[in-house]
């Protein structure tokens, strides 16, 4: 199912834009990336938190909850030197115009961002060495049927306080189920409920220093 090229604005998120080109979801009242620097946050939380790019190998599979602007995909593509796979689950895909406005905040990613937008609406999109597949729809309906196995997870939904359904026990249990042995996760949140759910899902969870104003973040490995 693909709604990426659907011109109906009801299929896309409603956004406000803050200084610096930062999109904010009006539905969840939450920015798509850190006000202190989105790319730096992605590198600190999702790349370093999963020990990437050091673990990358051909066929390495990254899965993500919350595609958003695609910033995490672009940051991964910037460092990947071997072919890798990424599957991202997103309920409210941006329009191409929204993506273009958000990507303008990251000029060093311009070439990769242009490739992402050029493939928008396709079943698979090649962004550098990353072969991206987007799964569109409510993750509570799409993730349970997914048969993939991720080597690393980027858990990047909106704040658990504002989007609790994304971080519920059942969703986190499916994250655990869909993780390869030795696979990992990283997320910007250190909320106790999320950490407990991921522990119950089979991860050895650790709290680490967060990015910007966030004192802590969470990472974990499934033994």
QUIFEN-V518870 format. One record per residue. N is the residue number from 1. SS is DSSP state (H for helix, E for strand, L for the rest). BURIAL is # if it has 24 or more other ideal C-beta (glycine too) atoms within 12 Angstrom, else .. Layout:
n=N ss=SS burial=BURIAL
n=N ss=SS burial=BURIAL
//
This chain:
n=1 ss=L burial=.
n=2 ss=L burial=.
n=3 ss=L burial=#
n=4 ss=L burial=#
n=5 ss=L burial=.
n=6 ss=L burial=.
n=7 ss=L burial=.
n=8 ss=L burial=.
n=9 ss=H burial=.
n=10 ss=H burial=.
n=11 ss=H burial=.
n=12 ss=L burial=#
n=13 ss=L burial=#
n=14 ss=L burial=.
n=15 ss=E burial=#
n=16 ss=E burial=.
n=17 ss=E burial=.
n=18 ss=E burial=.
n=19 ss=L burial=.
n=20 ss=L burial=.
n=21 ss=L burial=#
n=22 ss=E burial=#
n=23 ss=E burial=#
n=24 ss=E burial=#
n=25 ss=E burial=#
n=26 ss=L burial=.
n=27 ss=L burial=.
n=28 ss=L burial=#
n=29 ss=L burial=.
n=30 ss=E burial=#
n=31 ss=E burial=#
n=32 ss=L burial=#
n=33 ss=L burial=#
n=34 ss=L burial=#
n=35 ss=L burial=.
n=36 ss=L burial=.
n=37 ss=L burial=.
n=38 ss=H burial=#
n=39 ss=H burial=#
n=40 ss=H burial=.
n=41 ss=H burial=#
n=42 ss=H burial=#
n=43 ss=H burial=#
n=44 ss=H burial=#
n=45 ss=H burial=#
n=46 ss=H burial=#
n=47 ss=H burial=#
n=48 ss=H burial=#
n=49 ss=H burial=#
n=50 ss=H burial=#
n=51 ss=L burial=.
n=52 ss=L burial=#
n=53 ss=L burial=#
n=54 ss=L burial=.
n=55 ss=L burial=#
n=56 ss=L burial=#
n=57 ss=L burial=.
n=58 ss=L burial=.
n=59 ss=L burial=.
n=60 ss=L burial=#
n=61 ss=E burial=#
n=62 ss=E burial=#
n=63 ss=E burial=#
n=64 ss=E burial=#
n=65 ss=E burial=#
n=66 ss=L burial=#
n=67 ss=L burial=#
n=68 ss=L burial=#
n=69 ss=L burial=#
n=70 ss=L burial=#
n=71 ss=H burial=#
n=72 ss=H burial=#
n=73 ss=H burial=#
n=74 ss=H burial=#
n=75 ss=H burial=#
n=76 ss=H burial=#
n=77 ss=H burial=#
n=78 ss=H burial=#
n=79 ss=H burial=#
n=80 ss=L burial=#
n=81 ss=L burial=.
n=82 ss=L burial=.
n=83 ss=L burial=.
n=84 ss=E burial=#
n=85 ss=E burial=#
n=86 ss=E burial=#
n=87 ss=E burial=#
n=88 ss=E burial=#
n=89 ss=E burial=#
n=90 ss=E burial=#
n=91 ss=L burial=#
n=92 ss=L burial=#
n=93 ss=L burial=#
n=94 ss=L burial=#
n=95 ss=L burial=#
n=96 ss=H burial=#
n=97 ss=H burial=.
n=98 ss=H burial=#
n=99 ss=H burial=#
n=100 ss=H burial=.
n=101 ss=H burial=#
n=102 ss=H burial=#
n=103 ss=H burial=#
n=104 ss=L burial=.
n=105 ss=L burial=#
n=106 ss=L burial=#
n=107 ss=H burial=.
n=108 ss=H burial=.
n=109 ss=H burial=#
n=110 ss=H burial=.
n=111 ss=H burial=.
n=112 ss=H burial=#
n=113 ss=H burial=#
n=114 ss=H burial=#
n=115 ss=H burial=#
n=116 ss=H burial=#
n=117 ss=H burial=#
n=118 ss=H burial=.
n=119 ss=L burial=#
n=120 ss=L burial=#
n=121 ss=L burial=#
n=122 ss=L burial=.
n=123 ss=L burial=.
n=124 ss=L burial=.
n=125 ss=E burial=#
n=126 ss=E burial=.
n=127 ss=E burial=#
n=128 ss=L burial=#
n=129 ss=L burial=#
n=130 ss=E burial=#
n=131 ss=E burial=#
n=132 ss=E burial=#
n=133 ss=E burial=#
n=134 ss=E burial=#
n=135 ss=E burial=#
n=136 ss=E burial=#
n=137 ss=L burial=.
n=138 ss=L burial=.
n=139 ss=H burial=#
n=140 ss=H burial=#
n=141 ss=H burial=.
n=142 ss=H burial=#
n=143 ss=L burial=#
n=144 ss=L burial=.
n=145 ss=L burial=.
n=146 ss=L burial=#
n=147 ss=L burial=.
n=148 ss=L burial=#
n=149 ss=L burial=#
n=150 ss=E burial=#
n=151 ss=E burial=#
n=152 ss=E burial=#
n=153 ss=E burial=#
n=154 ss=E burial=#
n=155 ss=E burial=#
n=156 ss=L burial=#
n=157 ss=L burial=#
n=158 ss=L burial=#
n=159 ss=L burial=#
n=160 ss=L burial=#
n=161 ss=L burial=.
n=162 ss=L burial=.
n=163 ss=L burial=#
n=164 ss=H burial=.
n=165 ss=H burial=.
n=166 ss=H burial=#
n=167 ss=H burial=#
n=168 ss=L burial=#
n=169 ss=H burial=.
n=170 ss=H burial=.
n=171 ss=H burial=#
n=172 ss=H burial=#
n=173 ss=H burial=.
n=174 ss=H burial=#
n=175 ss=H burial=#
n=176 ss=H burial=#
n=177 ss=H burial=#
n=178 ss=L burial=#
n=179 ss=E burial=#
n=180 ss=E burial=#
n=181 ss=E burial=.
n=182 ss=E burial=.
n=183 ss=E burial=#
n=184 ss=E burial=#
n=185 ss=E burial=#
n=186 ss=E burial=#
n=187 ss=E burial=#
n=188 ss=L burial=#
n=189 ss=L burial=#
n=190 ss=L burial=#
n=191 ss=L burial=#
n=192 ss=H burial=.
n=193 ss=H burial=.
n=194 ss=H burial=#
n=195 ss=H burial=#
n=196 ss=H burial=.
n=197 ss=H burial=#
n=198 ss=H burial=#
n=199 ss=H burial=#
n=200 ss=H burial=.
n=201 ss=L burial=#
n=202 ss=L burial=#
n=203 ss=E burial=#
n=204 ss=E burial=.
n=205 ss=E burial=#
n=206 ss=E burial=.
n=207 ss=E burial=#
n=208 ss=E burial=#
n=209 ss=E burial=.
n=210 ss=L burial=#
n=211 ss=L burial=#
n=212 ss=L burial=.
n=213 ss=L burial=.
n=214 ss=L burial=.
n=215 ss=L burial=.
n=216 ss=E burial=#
n=217 ss=E burial=#
n=218 ss=E burial=#
n=219 ss=E burial=#
n=220 ss=E burial=#
n=221 ss=E burial=#
n=222 ss=E burial=#
n=223 ss=L burial=.
//
